[in-house]
Amino acid sequence: MSGLLEDQVAIVTGAGQGVGEGIATAMALAGARVTIAARRSANGEPAAQAIRDRGGQALFCRCDVTRREDVDAAVAFSLKHWGRLDAMVHNAVSPPGPPRPIQEVDDETIASQIATSTTATFHCAQAAFPELRTNGGTLILLTSPSGIEGSGHLPLYGAVKGAQRGMLKSLAREWGPHGVRVNAIAPVAWTPAMDVATEANPTLEARLIGRTPLGRIGDPTSDIGPVAVFLASDLARHMTGQTLAVDGGRYLGL
């Protein structure tokens, strides 16, 4: 992938760890200058430094995607330091909490899920569009197989991720005439959140692998990151409004 995103600039939200960090790293190694937009400097700064240590270009910008002014500021930060914006990657998400029926989901969880997945997608789209239109850029959303087929264990999570897919299809239609592409990735990868989940449920890893045809859980940098690089590159220049399931084959319904 070396050089595939040369001279491009990308913002990746929630890039302080997990899938977001993996995507930011892959994009930087492909030549992009990357803004790590994360709520906490405690993981955002180290993520940016780790990319620089590998020869990439990355800077941290504090950003709470539920705050419109923070998202606007992240775009302004990128324009100030990098001079342009070619890809907005919205990955940040609120933890869905433990599996539970919809009757047991509290209002706070509902509000945080909608804020980080649905409302924040709207913020990212509005803030990034002027620059994406100027540069023929792309918006990439991180959704979930749950947003495609629903979830009997995390029904609210499935709903907000499904809402993201509805928005991307609408934006693909609206922005296509302006030369801006909008696509999504529905990943399953090993992240710090998965570590926490398996500590609470020791059989989880074996069950996940058992339901995955490729027989392993994806890696954020080497499995999910290259797909984001592809979507941001000219290799995907005739592709918009689509969701790529990058989960080792667990979801085969597309």
Secondary structure, DSSP 8 states (H G I E B T S, - for coil): -TTTTTT-EEEEETTTSHHHHHHHHHHHHTT-EEEEEES-HHHHHHHHHHHHHTT-EEEEEE--TTSHHHHHHHHHHHHHHHS---EEEE-------S---GGG--HHHHHHHIIIIIIHHHHHHHHHHHHHHHHT-EEEEE--THHHH--SS-HHHHHHHHHHHHHHHHHHHHHGGGT-EEEEEEE-B--HHHHHHHHH-TTHHHHHHHT-TTSS-B-IIIIIHHHHHHHHSGGGTT--S-EEEESTTS----
